[in-house]
Amino acid sequence: MKLNYKRITAGIAAGMFLMTTAITPVKAQESPKEEDFFRIARISSPEGTLLEVGGLCTLPNGDLGVATRRGDIFIVENPTSKTPYFRKVASGLHEVLGLAYKNGSLYCAQRGELTKMTDTNMDGKMDLFETVYSWPLSGHYHEYSFGPVLGTDGSFFVSGNVAFGDEEWWRGESKVPWRGWMMHITEDGKMEPFATGFRSPCGLGMIDGELFYTENQGDWMGSGGLTHVKKGSFVGHPAGLRWTNLPNSPVKLTTEELYSKVDPRFRRDANGRAIKPENVENEKFVTLFDMKKYFPEVQVPAVWLPHGILGISNAQLTTIPEGAFGPFAKQVLIGDQGQSKIVRVFLEKVKGEYQGAAWDFRSGFQSGVLRLAWGKDGSLFVGETNRGWGSAGDANQGLQRLVWNNKVPFEMRTVSAMPDGFEITFTLPVDKKYAEDIASYNAESFIYKYHPVYGSPTVNSEKLTIKGVQVSPDGMKVRLVIDGLRQYYIHKLSLNGIRTQENSYSLVHPDVYYTLNNIPDGAKLAVAALSTKNSAAKPATTATKVADAKAASTAAKPAPAKTLTYEQIKPLLNKYTCSSCHNPDKKQVGPGFRDVAKRNYSVAKILSLIKNPQAENWPGYATPMPPFPQVPQADATKIATWINSLK
């Protein structure tokens, strides 16, 4: 007799379920998470192979080209199979941070040149190495070169990192021509400077035939972001302006002209070096879009990626192909090296300029996500590294694959700007009971400073009033009417109250950040067409007035700070992005909190370092901590007290 073990097992399980439910009430099913839709798969590499991935590209036959920061080039055959075959085709190159395929050859940006590599005798090894174009170097370690990315005509774009200053190590400098520039290079080795203002332009990519790049936070760069790169544009960092006097420069803006419009209270020494303001909390500030008023070549980010929230070291960008990743086809994915994750961007053009929305997408990679490339099966190859840069994933290197399971997550699919607010589309129908309730939404806006110090807190933050909401009959679209839209500002929308129509799931990612470079023209919705229901607005009674007065009185008398547990302090660490760079127990981008506690700083000292960090206190960390004067004193005290409890 052949037993049907599957049927027996299923029957036992069903019986156990019935017994369980007879005793224990059934709990509501938890809303699905990222990992329920997008699986991170491991790619086995040969033992002893260090894949500190600097470049990825997919070959026409589906094989994968992999470049490493250690100077090796691999071709991975059958990369989506359980047993991919790694073939080393070249070695001895200088810190390769990009890889592209064209007409049977591989192209890479080494530190000082664009190199063409060809296997002329077809023996599986590159035997011909040709310099397409070389550029100057000063020898500074931070002069990374990124790319190439292929233009629509088959030419190449390569970007150059700035070096750091000799005296102010955090200050970006262009010590030799074309550092801090985008270079446009033809197959025959001709180079034209294309644009400048770059600090650490790690991610290059073409979107709808136009060049974009991702920037990292640093001096003059308040936060990372995705920027459209036009010929002759200036994207923010002044170091490269040193070379705009050269005859082939398409940018004519000078350092002196730019500095004349930056707040004069940014003091400078005799050599023109910026001196950090003593009081960063109360300093007057300007923004990058203020510079645009004076200099039309200034190009602001199409989409800001708020630092510590949507990454800390933004890297490779790629467009999702048709047929891949379901409802998100043709949108943009961006890797983040520091937070070991990928974010999603929806772009649109308003009044001729790009802008759009950004969300978290998938976290949990084993190392810093630096490079992305699409497989022929619609999965996404993810190349990773963290040596010297630090990352949330604690492995030093990695090559993984992101695979969609063909199930549609409940997400905002798009967010589009409207004359009076935003229109949001969803991947699944929403429950109108929640969607027509203003209490399901929150809105605020903020921006970053444009200044020579490292990074910026969010500034000019405002809570916005949602006047009403209109839900489409099929539940797939919501129109929010909002007071106080601000051009060039980042608008955060939180949809924590929204639920699916079918099973009352919440959104996988309820927060979206929309960069509003232009407010579109057009008709505004009439108030009569909106739902103004607000379940959070309750009529005031004598009892509630007394309770509110009592709460206000209590708030006026600050209670002594109590030491909280990690689970209690974790929401504050996440809110103020502390956890994006710090781990309780180990080194991440910054030191672990236990290491900070071992310094035996007083609470007052930690508070001062939160508001005005001192890079010299932690030598050996590549990324200095930006100031956080926006953290309220009460919350900063809770964090400082908790850190000291770890001694």
C-alpha positions as CSV (number, residue, x, y, z in Angstrom):
1,M,0.0,0.0,0.0
2,K,1.4,3.4,-1.0
3,L,0.7,6.1,1.6
4,N,-0.1,9.6,0.4
5,Y,2.2,11.5,2.9
6,K,1.1,14.9,1.6
7,R,-2.5,14.2,2.2
8,I,-1.8,12.7,5.7
9,T,0.3,15.7,6.6
10,A,-2.3,18.1,5.4
11,G,-5.0,16.3,7.4
12,I,-3.0,16.4,10.6
13,A,-2.2,20.1,10.0
14,A,-5.9,20.8,9.4
15,G,-6.9,19.0,12.6
16,M,-4.3,20.9,14.6
17,F,-5.6,24.1,13.1
18,L,-9.1,23.3,14.1
19,M,-8.1,22.4,17.6
20,T,-6.1,25.6,17.9
21,T,-8.8,27.8,16.6
22,A,-11.3,26.2,19.0
23,I,-9.1,27.5,21.9
24,T,-7.4,30.6,20.6
25,P,-9.1,33.5,18.8
26,V,-7.9,34.0,15.2
27,K,-5.6,37.0,14.9
28,A,-5.8,39.4,12.0
29,Q,-3.2,38.6,9.4
30,E,-0.2,40.9,9.5
31,S,0.3,43.1,6.4
32,P,2.9,41.7,4.0
33,K,6.4,43.1,4.0
34,E,9.1,43.7,1.3
35,E,10.5,40.2,1.6
36,D,7.0,38.7,0.9
37,F,7.3,39.9,-2.7
38,F,11.0,40.4,-3.6
39,R,13.4,37.7,-2.6
40,I,17.1,38.2,-2.2
41,A,18.9,35.2,-3.7
42,R,22.5,34.3,-3.2
43,I,24.9,33.8,-6.1
44,S,27.6,31.3,-5.3
45,S,31.1,32.4,-6.2
46,P,34.3,30.4,-6.3
47,E,36.0,29.9,-2.9
48,G,38.6,32.6,-2.3
49,T,37.0,35.1,-4.8
50,L,36.6,38.5,-3.3
51,L,33.7,40.2,-5.2
52,E,34.0,43.8,-4.0
53,V,31.9,44.7,-7.0
54,G,32.7,48.0,-8.7
55,G,30.9,47.3,-12.0
56,L,28.2,45.1,-13.5
57,C,26.9,44.7,-17.1
58,T,24.7,42.1,-18.8
59,L,26.1,40.6,-22.1
60,P,23.8,39.9,-25.1
61,N,23.8,36.2,-24.4
62,G,22.7,36.7,-20.8
63,D,26.2,36.2,-19.2
64,L,27.2,38.7,-16.5
65,G,30.2,40.9,-16.6
66,V,31.6,41.7,-13.1
67,A,34.4,44.2,-12.3
68,T,35.9,44.4,-8.8
69,R,37.5,47.3,-6.9
70,R,40.6,45.0,-6.7
71,G,41.0,45.2,-10.5
72,D,39.7,41.8,-11.6
73,I,37.2,41.3,-14.4
74,F,35.0,38.2,-14.5
75,I,32.4,36.8,-16.9
76,V,29.8,34.8,-15.1
77,E,28.2,32.1,-17.3
78,N,24.6,31.0,-16.5
79,P,24.4,33.6,-13.7
80,T,20.8,32.8,-12.7
81,S,21.4,29.1,-12.3
82,K,22.3,27.2,-9.1
83,T,25.8,26.6,-10.4
84,P,27.1,29.8,-12.2
85,Y,30.5,29.5,-13.7
86,F,33.0,32.3,-13.0
87,R,35.7,33.0,-15.6
88,K,38.4,35.5,-14.8
89,V,39.1,37.4,-18.0
90,A,41.4,40.2,-16.8
91,S,43.3,41.3,-13.7
92,G,45.7,44.0,-12.5
93,L,43.5,47.0,-13.3
94,H,43.3,50.0,-11.0
95,E,40.1,50.2,-8.9
96,V,37.4,49.6,-11.5
97,L,34.2,51.4,-10.6
98,G,32.1,50.7,-13.7
99,L,31.7,48.3,-16.6
100,A,29.9,48.5,-20.0
101,Y,29.6,46.2,-23.0
102,K,29.7,47.4,-26.6
103,N,30.3,45.6,-29.9
104,G,32.1,42.6,-28.4
105,S,34.3,44.5,-26.1
106,L,34.1,45.5,-22.4
107,Y,34.8,49.1,-21.3
108,C,35.7,50.2,-17.8
109,A,36.7,53.3,-15.9
110,Q,39.9,52.8,-14.1
111,R,41.1,55.5,-11.8
112,G,42.9,57.4,-14.5
113,E,41.5,56.2,-17.9
114,L,38.6,54.7,-19.9
115,T,39.9,51.3,-21.0
116,K,38.6,49.1,-23.8
117,M,39.2,45.3,-23.3
118,T,38.9,42.8,-26.1
119,D,39.4,39.0,-26.4
120,T,40.8,39.0,-29.9
121,N,41.7,35.3,-30.2
122,M,38.5,34.1,-28.5
123,D,40.3,32.1,-25.9
124,G,38.2,33.4,-23.0
125,K,40.8,36.0,-21.8
126,M,41.1,39.7,-22.6
127,D,44.4,40.1,-24.5
128,L,44.0,43.6,-26.0
129,F,43.8,46.6,-23.6
130,E,43.4,50.0,-25.2
131,T,43.3,53.4,-23.6
132,V,40.3,55.3,-25.1
133,Y,41.0,58.4,-23.1
134,S,43.1,59.2,-20.0
135,W,42.6,62.1,-17.6
136,P,44.9,63.8,-15.0
137,L,45.3,62.6,-11.4
138,S,46.8,64.2,-8.4
139,G,47.3,60.9,-6.6
140,H,44.7,61.7,-3.8
141,Y,42.9,58.5,-2.7
142,H,39.4,60.1,-3.1
143,E,39.8,60.6,-6.9
144,Y,37.5,57.8,-7.8
145,S,36.2,57.6,-11.4
146,F,32.8,56.1,-12.2
147,G,31.4,54.7,-15.4
148,P,31.2,54.4,-18.2
149,V,27.6,54.6,-19.2
150,L,26.7,54.5,-22.9
151,G,24.9,57.4,-24.5
152,T,22.3,56.9,-27.1
153,D,24.9,57.4,-29.9
154,G,27.3,54.8,-28.4
155,S,29.6,57.4,-26.9
156,F,30.6,57.3,-23.2
157,F,30.0,59.3,-20.0
158,V,32.5,59.1,-17.1
159,S,32.3,61.1,-13.9
160,G,35.1,62.1,-11.6
161,N,35.1,62.4,-7.8
162,V,36.7,65.4,-6.1
163,A,39.7,65.0,-3.9
164,F,39.7,66.2,-0.3
165,G,41.5,69.3,1.0
166,D,45.0,69.0,2.4
167,E,44.0,70.9,5.6
168,E,40.2,70.3,5.7
169,W,40.0,66.7,4.9
170,W,36.2,66.8,4.4
171,R,36.3,69.7,1.9
172,G,36.1,68.7,-1.7
173,E,38.8,70.0,-4.1
174,S,39.5,69.7,-7.8
175,K,43.3,69.5,-7.7
176,V,43.6,68.6,-11.4
177,P,41.4,69.3,-14.4
178,W,38.0,67.5,-14.7
179,R,37.8,66.3,-11.1
180,G,34.2,67.1,-10.2
181,W,33.1,67.0,-13.8
182,M,31.2,64.7,-16.2
183,M,33.3,63.8,-19.2
184,H,31.8,62.9,-22.6
185,I,34.1,60.6,-24.5
186,T,33.8,59.3,-28.1
187,E,35.0,55.9,-29.3
188,D,38.0,57.6,-31.1
189,G,39.2,59.1,-27.8
190,K,38.0,62.7,-28.0
191,M,36.7,64.2,-24.7
192,E,34.5,67.2,-24.2
193,P,33.8,68.4,-20.6
194,F,30.1,68.0,-20.3
195,A,28.9,69.5,-16.9
196,T,30.4,70.2,-13.4
197,G,29.3,70.6,-9.8
198,F,29.8,66.9,-8.9
199,R,31.1,65.8,-5.5
200,S,30.8,62.0,-5.4
201,P,28.9,61.0,-8.6
202,C,28.8,57.3,-8.0
203,G,25.7,56.3,-10.0
204,L,25.3,57.1,-13.7
205,G,22.5,56.0,-16.0
206,M,20.4,56.8,-19.0
207,I,16.6,57.4,-18.5
208,D,14.5,57.8,-21.7
209,G,17.7,58.6,-23.5
210,E,18.8,61.4,-21.1
211,L,21.7,61.3,-18.7
212,F,21.1,61.2,-14.9
213,Y,23.4,60.7,-11.9
214,T,23.1,60.2,-8.2
215,E,25.0,62.3,-5.6
216,N,26.2,61.6,-2.1
217,Q,25.7,63.9,0.9
218,G,28.8,66.0,1.8
219,D,30.2,69.6,1.8
220,W,27.8,71.7,-0.3
221,M,25.5,68.7,-0.7
222,G,22.8,68.7,2.0
223,S,21.5,65.3,1.0
224,G,21.8,62.8,-1.8
225,G,19.5,62.8,-4.8
226,L,18.9,62.0,-8.5
227,T,19.8,64.8,-10.9
228,H,19.2,65.2,-14.7
229,V,22.6,66.2,-16.2
230,K,22.4,68.6,-19.1
231,K,25.4,69.8,-21.1
232,G,26.7,73.0,-19.5
233,S,24.9,72.5,-16.2
234,F,26.2,73.1,-12.7
235,V,24.8,70.7,-10.2
236,G,26.0,72.2,-6.9
237,H,29.6,71.5,-5.8
238,P,31.9,74.4,-6.6
239,A,35.2,72.6,-6.7
240,G,35.0,71.9,-10.5
241,L,34.4,75.6,-11.2
242,R,38.2,76.0,-11.0
243,W,38.4,74.9,-14.6
244,T,35.6,76.9,-16.2
245,N,38.1,79.4,-17.6
246,L,39.5,76.7,-19.9
247,P,38.5,77.2,-23.6
248,N,36.6,73.9,-23.9
249,S,34.4,74.4,-20.8
250,P,30.7,74.5,-21.5
251,V,30.1,76.1,-18.1
252,K,31.0,79.7,-17.7
253,L,30.1,80.3,-14.0
254,T,33.1,81.1,-11.9
255,T,33.9,80.3,-8.2
256,E,33.9,84.0,-7.4
257,E,30.5,84.6,-8.9
258,L,29.0,81.7,-7.0
259,Y,30.6,82.7,-3.7
260,S,29.3,86.3,-4.0
261,K,25.7,85.0,-3.7
262,V,26.3,82.6,-0.8
263,D,25.6,84.0,2.7
264,P,28.6,86.3,3.5
265,R,28.5,85.1,7.1
266,F,30.2,81.9,5.8
267,R,33.7,83.1,6.9
268,R,36.7,82.2,4.8
269,D,40.4,82.2,5.6
270,A,43.1,83.8,3.5
271,N,43.2,80.9,1.1
272,G,39.4,81.0,0.5
273,R,38.7,77.9,2.5
274,A,35.3,77.8,4.2
275,I,35.2,78.1,8.0
276,K,32.4,76.3,9.6
277,P,29.9,78.6,11.4
278,E,30.0,78.3,15.1
279,N,26.3,78.3,15.6
280,V,24.8,75.9,12.9
281,E,21.4,76.0,14.7
282,N,20.8,79.7,14.2
283,E,22.8,80.4,11.1
284,K,21.1,82.2,8.1
285,F,21.1,79.9,5.1
286,V,20.5,79.8,1.4
287,T,19.3,76.8,-0.8
288,L,20.5,75.5,-4.1
289,F,17.4,76.8,-5.8
290,D,18.3,80.3,-4.5
291,M,21.4,80.0,-6.6
292,K,19.2,79.1,-9.6
293,K,17.7,82.6,-9.4
294,Y,21.1,84.1,-10.2
295,F,22.6,81.4,-12.4
296,P,20.4,79.6,-14.9
297,E,22.9,76.8,-15.4
298,V,22.2,75.6,-11.8
299,Q,20.5,72.2,-12.0
300,V,18.6,71.2,-8.8
301,P,17.9,67.5,-8.2
302,A,15.0,66.0,-10.0
303,V,14.3,63.9,-6.9
304,W,15.9,64.5,-3.5
305,L,16.6,61.2,-1.6
306,P,16.4,62.4,2.0
307,H,19.6,61.5,3.9
308,G,19.3,58.7,6.4
309,I,15.8,57.9,5.1
310,L,16.2,57.0,1.5
311,G,19.9,56.2,1.7
312,I,23.2,57.8,2.8
313,S,25.5,56.9,-0.1
314,N,23.3,56.8,-3.3
315,A,24.8,54.6,-6.0
316,Q,23.7,52.9,-9.3
317,L,20.5,53.8,-11.0
318,T,18.6,51.6,-13.5
319,T,15.2,51.7,-15.2
320,I,12.9,48.7,-14.6
321,P,12.3,47.0,-18.0
322,E,8.9,46.1,-19.3
323,G,7.7,42.8,-17.9
324,A,10.0,43.0,-14.8
325,F,8.8,43.7,-11.3
326,G,5.1,43.9,-12.2
327,P,3.4,47.3,-11.7
328,F,6.7,49.2,-11.4
329,A,7.9,48.8,-15.0
330,K,9.7,51.9,-16.5
331,Q,10.3,53.3,-13.0
332,V,13.8,53.8,-11.6
333,L,15.6,51.8,-8.9
334,I,18.6,53.3,-7.1
335,G,21.0,51.3,-4.9
336,D,22.4,52.7,-1.7
337,Q,25.8,51.7,-0.6
338,G,25.6,52.8,3.1
339,Q,22.2,51.5,4.0
340,S,22.6,48.3,1.9
341,K,19.2,48.8,0.1
342,I,17.4,49.8,-3.0
343,V,14.9,52.7,-3.3
344,R,12.3,53.3,-6.1
345,V,11.7,56.5,-8.0
346,F,8.8,57.7,-10.2
347,L,9.7,60.5,-12.5
348,E,7.5,62.9,-14.5
349,K,8.1,66.1,-16.4
350,V,6.4,69.3,-15.3
351,K,7.0,72.5,-17.3
352,G,9.9,70.9,-19.1
353,E,11.8,69.8,-15.9
354,Y,12.0,66.4,-14.2
355,Q,10.6,65.9,-10.7
356,G,9.0,63.0,-8.9
357,A,8.5,60.7,-6.0
358,A,10.7,58.3,-4.0
359,W,10.0,55.4,-1.7
360,D,12.0,52.7,0.0
361,F,11.9,49.4,-2.0
362,R,14.0,46.6,-0.6
363,S,16.5,46.5,2.2
364,G,18.5,43.6,3.8
365,F,21.4,43.1,1.3
366,Q,24.5,41.5,2.7
367,S,26.8,44.5,1.9
368,G,26.6,48.0,0.4
369,V,24.6,48.1,-2.8
370,L,26.8,49.7,-5.4
371,R,25.9,48.3,-8.9
372,L,22.7,47.0,-10.5
373,A,22.2,45.1,-13.8
374,W,19.1,43.3,-15.2
375,G,19.2,39.6,-16.0
376,K,17.5,38.2,-19.1
377,D,14.9,36.5,-16.8
378,G,13.8,39.8,-15.3
379,S,15.6,39.5,-12.1
380,L,18.1,42.1,-10.8
381,F,21.8,41.5,-10.2
382,V,23.1,43.4,-7.2
383,G,26.8,44.1,-6.8
384,E,28.0,45.0,-3.4
385,T,31.0,46.3,-1.4
386,N,31.8,48.1,1.9
387,R,35.6,48.2,2.3
388,G,36.5,51.7,3.6
389,W,33.0,53.0,3.1
390,G,31.0,51.1,5.7
391,S,27.5,49.7,5.2
392,A,24.5,48.4,7.1
393,G,25.1,44.9,5.6
394,D,28.3,43.8,7.4
395,A,29.8,41.6,4.7
396,N,32.8,43.2,2.9
397,Q,31.6,42.1,-0.6
398,G,28.7,40.4,-2.3
399,L,26.9,39.5,-5.5
400,Q,23.2,38.8,-5.0
401,R,20.0,38.7,-7.1
402,L,16.6,40.3,-6.4
403,V,13.7,38.1,-7.7
404,W,10.0,39.1,-7.9
405,N,7.6,36.3,-7.0
406,N,4.9,37.6,-9.3
407,K,2.6,38.7,-6.5
408,V,1.6,42.4,-6.4
409,P,2.4,44.2,-3.2
410,F,0.1,46.9,-1.9
411,E,2.0,50.1,-2.7
412,M,1.6,53.6,-4.1
413,R,2.4,53.0,-7.7
414,T,2.8,56.7,-8.7
415,V,2.5,60.1,-7.2
416,S,1.9,63.1,-9.6
417,A,1.9,66.8,-8.9
418,M,-1.4,68.6,-9.3
419,P,-2.2,72.4,-9.3
420,D,-3.7,72.0,-5.8
421,G,-1.9,68.9,-4.4
422,F,-1.1,65.4,-5.5
423,E,-2.7,62.4,-7.3
424,I,-1.7,59.0,-6.0
425,T,-2.3,55.7,-7.9
426,F,-2.1,52.3,-6.2
427,T,-1.3,48.8,-7.2
428,L,-4.5,47.5,-5.5
429,P,-7.9,49.1,-4.8
430,V,-8.1,51.0,-1.5
431,D,-10.9,50.8,1.0
432,K,-12.9,54.0,0.6
433,K,-13.8,54.0,4.3
434,Y,-10.2,54.9,5.1
435,A,-9.2,56.6,1.8
436,E,-12.0,59.2,2.1
437,D,-10.9,60.1,5.7
438,I,-8.4,63.0,6.0
439,A,-7.1,61.4,9.2
440,S,-5.5,58.7,7.0
441,Y,-3.0,61.2,5.6
442,N,-0.3,63.5,6.8
443,A,1.7,66.0,4.8
444,E,4.8,68.2,5.5
445,S,7.5,69.9,3.4
446,F,11.2,70.7,4.1
447,I,14.4,71.5,2.2
448,Y,18.2,71.4,2.8
449,K,20.8,74.2,3.2
450,Y,23.3,75.0,0.5
451,H,26.5,75.6,2.4
452,P,30.2,74.5,2.6
453,V,29.9,72.4,5.7
454,Y,29.3,68.7,5.5
455,G,25.7,67.8,5.0
456,S,22.6,69.6,6.3
457,P,19.7,69.1,8.6
458,T,16.2,69.5,7.2
459,V,15.2,73.1,7.4
460,N,12.1,75.3,6.9
461,S,9.9,72.3,7.8
462,E,6.2,73.0,7.7
463,K,3.1,70.8,8.5
464,L,0.7,71.1,5.6
465,T,-3.1,71.2,5.8
466,I,-5.0,68.6,3.8
467,K,-8.3,70.3,2.7
468,G,-10.0,67.2,1.2
469,V,-9.7,64.0,-0.7
470,Q,-11.3,62.5,-3.8
471,V,-11.2,58.7,-4.4
472,S,-11.8,57.2,-7.8
473,P,-14.8,54.9,-8.2
474,D,-12.5,51.8,-8.7
475,G,-10.4,52.7,-5.6
476,M,-7.2,52.8,-7.6
477,K,-6.6,56.5,-7.4
478,V,-6.7,59.3,-4.7
479,R,-6.5,63.0,-5.2
480,L,-5.3,65.0,-2.2
481,V,-5.9,68.7,-2.1
482,I,-3.3,70.4,0.1
483,D,-2.7,73.9,1.3
484,G,0.8,75.4,1.2
485,L,2.6,73.7,-1.6
486,R,6.1,75.1,-2.0
487,Q,8.2,75.1,-5.2
488,Y,11.5,73.2,-5.0
489,Y,10.7,71.7,-1.6
490,I,10.5,68.1,-0.7
491,H,6.9,67.1,0.2
492,K,6.5,64.1,2.5
493,L,3.2,62.3,2.3
494,S,2.4,59.7,4.9
495,L,-0.6,57.3,4.2
496,N,-0.5,55.3,7.4
497,G,-4.3,55.0,7.6
498,I,-4.8,53.6,4.1
499,R,-6.0,50.0,3.7
500,T,-6.6,47.6,0.9
501,Q,-10.2,47.0,-0.2
502,E,-10.0,43.3,0.0
503,N,-8.2,42.3,3.2
504,S,-7.4,45.6,5.0
505,Y,-3.7,45.4,4.6
506,S,-1.7,48.5,5.1
507,L,0.8,49.8,2.5
508,V,4.2,48.1,2.5
509,H,5.8,51.6,2.4
510,P,3.3,54.3,3.6
511,D,5.8,57.2,3.3
512,V,6.7,58.9,0.0
513,Y,8.9,61.9,-0.7
514,Y,8.0,64.1,-3.7
515,T,10.3,66.8,-5.0
516,L,8.1,69.6,-6.3
517,N,10.4,71.6,-8.7
518,N,7.3,72.9,-10.5
519,I,3.7,73.2,-9.6
520,P,1.6,72.4,-12.7
521,D,-0.9,74.7,-14.2
522,G,-4.6,73.7,-14.6
523,A,-7.9,73.4,-12.9
524,K,-8.2,72.9,-9.2
525,L,-10.8,70.6,-7.6
526,A,-13.9,72.3,-6.2
527,V,-14.5,71.8,-2.5
528,A,-17.8,70.3,-3.3
529,A,-16.1,67.4,-5.1
530,L,-14.0,66.5,-2.1
531,S,-14.5,64.3,1.0
532,T,-13.7,66.4,4.1
533,K,-14.4,63.7,6.6
534,N,-11.9,63.7,9.4
535,S,-12.3,61.1,12.1
536,A,-9.4,62.7,14.1
537,A,-11.3,66.0,14.5
538,K,-13.5,65.6,17.5
539,P,-15.7,68.3,18.9
540,A,-14.3,69.9,22.0
541,T,-16.2,69.1,25.3
542,T,-15.6,70.4,28.8
543,A,-13.9,67.1,29.6
544,T,-11.5,67.3,26.7
545,K,-10.7,70.9,27.4
546,V,-9.8,70.0,31.0
547,A,-7.7,67.1,29.8
548,D,-5.9,69.3,27.2
549,A,-5.2,71.9,29.9
550,K,-3.8,69.3,32.2
551,A,-1.6,67.9,29.4
552,A,-0.3,71.3,28.6
553,S,0.5,72.0,32.2
554,T,2.4,68.7,32.5
555,A,4.3,69.5,29.3
556,A,5.4,72.8,30.7
557,K,7.2,71.1,33.5
558,P,9.9,68.8,31.8
559,A,10.3,65.6,33.6
560,P,13.8,64.3,34.3
561,A,15.1,62.1,31.5
562,K,14.6,58.4,32.2
563,T,16.9,55.7,30.8
564,L,15.0,53.8,28.1
565,T,15.5,50.3,26.7
566,Y,16.7,49.8,23.2
567,E,13.2,48.9,22.0
568,Q,11.9,52.1,23.6
569,I,14.6,54.4,22.1
570,K,14.6,52.7,18.7
571,P,11.7,54.8,17.3
572,L,13.7,58.0,18.1
573,L,16.9,56.6,16.5
574,N,14.9,55.8,13.4
575,K,13.0,59.1,13.4
576,Y,16.2,61.2,13.5
577,T,18.1,58.7,11.2
578,C,20.7,57.8,13.8
579,S,20.2,54.1,13.0
580,S,21.1,54.7,9.4
581,C,24.8,55.1,10.4
582,H,25.0,53.6,13.9
583,N,24.4,50.1,15.3
584,P,24.0,49.5,19.0
585,D,26.9,46.9,19.2
586,K,29.2,47.2,16.2
587,K,30.8,49.6,13.7
588,Q,28.6,50.5,10.8
589,V,29.1,53.8,8.9
590,G,29.8,55.4,12.2
591,P,30.9,53.9,15.6
592,G,28.6,51.6,17.5
593,F,26.7,53.2,20.4
594,R,28.5,51.0,22.9
595,D,31.9,52.4,21.6
596,V,30.5,55.9,22.1
597,A,29.5,55.0,25.7
598,K,33.0,53.8,26.4
599,R,34.3,57.3,25.9
600,N,32.6,58.3,29.1
601,Y,31.2,61.5,27.7
602,S,28.7,63.4,29.8
603,V,25.1,63.8,28.6
604,A,25.9,67.5,27.9
605,K,28.9,66.5,25.8
606,I,26.9,64.0,23.7
607,L,24.2,66.7,23.2
608,S,26.8,69.1,21.9
609,L,28.3,66.4,19.6
610,I,24.8,65.7,18.2
611,K,24.3,69.3,17.3
612,N,27.9,70.0,16.2
613,P,29.9,66.7,15.6
614,Q,33.7,66.8,15.7
615,A,35.2,64.5,13.0
616,E,38.6,64.4,14.8
617,N,37.0,62.5,17.6
618,W,36.6,59.4,15.4
619,P,39.6,59.1,13.0
620,G,39.4,56.2,10.6
621,Y,35.8,56.7,9.6
622,A,35.4,57.7,6.0
623,T,32.1,59.5,6.4
624,P,31.9,62.3,9.0
625,M,28.6,62.8,10.9
626,P,26.6,65.9,9.8
627,P,25.2,68.3,12.4
628,F,21.7,67.5,13.8
629,P,20.5,70.7,15.4
630,Q,17.0,69.9,14.4
631,V,16.7,67.1,17.0
632,P,14.6,68.6,19.9
633,Q,16.5,68.9,23.2
634,A,14.2,66.5,25.0
635,D,14.6,63.7,22.4
636,A,18.4,64.3,22.2
637,T,18.6,64.0,26.0
638,K,16.8,60.7,25.9
639,I,19.2,59.4,23.2
640,A,22.3,60.7,25.1
641,T,21.1,59.2,28.4
642,W,20.4,55.8,26.7
643,I,23.9,55.8,25.1
644,N,25.5,56.4,28.5
645,S,23.4,53.5,29.9
646,L,25.4,51.1,27.6
647,K,28.7,51.6,29.6
